[in-house]
């Protein structure tokens, strides 16, 4: 099940932060909600177990995907694809012009997923991730 996270749902925020400490230890979700009114979080569950999380910003007529993270034991089961489909559904609903993201050049599985959903490589940031290049990708919506 794909669920939208509410900033009022303290219990689920705590569960997500505990499930994904590598993502939220330095940048807690509650702080992000306070600082950024444009941020949205979705998470995937199965039998009340959290499997994955997605965060994006919606700023007027564009979206930026910040993170999709699937727990290793649930990868290759279309969980990331379901979150990406939710992102695209939201983009259509909100009539955005484009969705952008950046991804590590060595994350070939994620790059393949994004390309399958129509994202194109538009630029590269040399050494952006501790010496690994970042690929900037975009999906035009309108």
Beta strands, then each sheet from edge to edge (+ up, - down):
strand 1: 2-4
strand 2: 39-46
strand 3: 49-59
strand 4: 62-70
strand 5: 98-104
strand 6: 120-129
strand 7: 132-140
sheet 1: 1+ 2- 3+ 4- 5- 7+ 6-
end
